[in-house]
Amino acid sequence: MPKGSQELTNARKDEIINACEKLYQTMNFRDITIKEIGNATSFTRTSVYNYFHTKEEIFLALMQREYELWTGELKKLREENDVMNKWTFAHKLAFSLSQRGTLLKLLSMNHYDMEEHSRMERLVEFKVAYGQALEEVRLCLMHFFPDMTDGDIHDFIYSFFPFMFGIYPYTSVTDKQREAMELAGVKYSFPTAYEITIAEVKRLLGI
């Protein structure tokens, strides 16, 4: 067990977030409870409340971590490459996001309820991580495409980030949803997260 109160706190938070993420792989948000999450940890459900007051706070922390991991990947991409053409950047950005299935799934949820049922300090921590993701995408665009104007970069970011909210619903469908589309006579091809993302990035970059 880690020594020191802050180390213990961080370790307990990580264990709770990990338990939530594991449950979220097979269960939906509505059915996951604090009790379920507590049962998947090494300590009691009551102890969970020492770190998170609601399940929404736990999901918000999971999304915060996902943003932080994605931001780290983009930062590494920028720092390890001096130059990159638009097609390669589109591929790298699309691939990095396609590997963050949990983030894409969380983005498709109702953020209003999640944020409304979280304490201000938890919400601010999440917003910091979100802001860092926005900034890293901006830095990548500035780094690789110095000819882009501030307006071009602004337009890219505020088109791409809202677009991210719809990636999961359009690329991850259940058998029931697929059957319903067929019965409704709706002809639709189901792209992968990579395919739909690279198409959008290429469009935004004017490729």
N, C-alpha and C positions, 0 to 999 in steps of 0.2 A: 504494500500500500504506500503511495507517495507520502513523503514527510512534508509537514508544513501545511497550514490551513489553506493557503491559496492553491497549492498543488493539489490538495485533496479536493477542493471545490472544483477545480478545472477537470480533474479526473472523473468526479461524480457527474458533472455536466456532460462530459463527453460520453460517458456510459449511458446516460439517459437519452442523449441525442442518437447514439448508435442503436439503442433499443427501438426508438421511434422509427428510425430509417428501416430497420429490419422488418418491423411490423408493416410498414407502408409498402413493402414489396408485394405483400399478399392481401392486405386489407385496405379499405378505403378510409378516408379521413373521418367520416361520420362514425364508423364503428370502432375506431381506436380510442381508448379511454386512458385516463391517468392510471387506472388500475391495471390495464393491459400492459402499459409501458413499465409500471412498477414491477409487475410480475416477471418482466424480462430483464430486470437488473438484479444486482447482487444485494440490494438493500430493500427496505420496505417502501410501500406506496407512500406512506406518510412522509418519508424522508425526501421523496421527489419534490414535495411542496416547499422544501427548504431552498430549492434552486429554481423551480419554475412554478408559478401560481396556477397556470392553466395549460391545457394541452396545446392551445394556440401558440403560447410562448415557446413550447418545445418545437413545434413545427416551424416557427419563425426562426429559431436558433439553427434548425437544420438547413433552412434556406439560406441563412446568413453564411453558414459554413460552405455550402455549395457555391455561393457567389465568391467567397474568398478563395476557394480552390480553383475556380475558373479564372479569376483575376490573376492568380499566381501563374497559371499556364500561359496567359496572354503576356504577362510581364516577361516570362522566360523567353517567349517567342520574340519579343521586341529586343531583349538584351543580347540574344544569341545570333541575331541576323541584322546586318548593316543595311542590306537592300532586299527587296522582295517585290516581284511584279504583282499586278492586281489579281491575276488568276490564282497564283500560289497563295496569296493572302486569303482570298475567298475560300480556297480549299482548307487552309489551316484553321481559319475561324470557324468554318462549318464543321470541321472534324472535331475541334475542341468542344464545341457545344453539343455535338451528337453523342459525345462520351459522358455527358452530364445528364443522364436520364432522370435522376431524382430532381435536379433543378428544373428541368422542363416540365415534369409532372407537377411540381409545386407551383410553378408559374401559372398553370392552368386552373388553380384553385381560386376561391373567392378571397382575395387579399383584404377586402374591407373588413370582413368578420375576423380574420386572423389578426389583423393589426388592431382592431377595436377592442379585442379581448386580451391584449398584451399591455403590460405596464409601460410607461413612457421610457424608462431606462432600457428596457429590452427592445423597444421599437427604435430608439435612437441607435443602439448597437447595430441593428439590422440595416438601418438607413445609411450608416457609415460604410458598411460592406457594399451595399448597392451603389453608393456614390463612388466608391473606389473602382467598381467594375465599369461604370460610366467613364471615369477618368482614364482607365487603362485602355479602353477602346479608343478614346480620343488621342492618347499618346501614341498608340500603334498607328493610327491614321496619319498623324503628324510626322512620325518617324519614317514610315515607308512611302508616304505620298506627300512630300513637301509642297507640291503644287496645289493641293486642295486648300481652298479658302476656309476661313472660320465658319462661314455660312454653309459650305459643303459638308464640313465635319458635323456641324449642328444638325443638318438635315439627315445625315446618315444615322447618327445616334438616335434621334427622336423618331426615326422610322424603324430602325432595327430593333430597339428594345421593346416597343409595343408589339412588334411582329413576333418576338420570342414567346409571348403569352399564348400564341395560337399554335405553336409547333406541335406540342404534345397531342392535343385533340385531333389534329389532322394527320398524325402519323402513327398513333397508338390506338387501335380500335379493337374492341372485343368481337368475338364471333357473333354475338347477338346484334351488335351495331352493324356489322358487315351484312348480316342476313336482312336486317331491317332496310338497309339501303337497297339491297337487291329486290326485296318485295315492293319497295316504293318505286322501283323503276329508275332510281337515280344512278346514272353511270359515273363512277368516280374511281380513279386510280389512287391507291394509297401509297404515297411516297415515303421514303425513309426520312428521318430527321436530318440526315446529311444532305439528301437530295433537295429537300424543300429549303434548307438554309442556304446552301451554296447558290441556288437559283436567286434567292433574294439578295444575297451579298453582291453577286455579279450584277444584278439590276441596279443596285444602289451605287456601285462603282462605275457603272456605265460600260461594262464589258460586253 
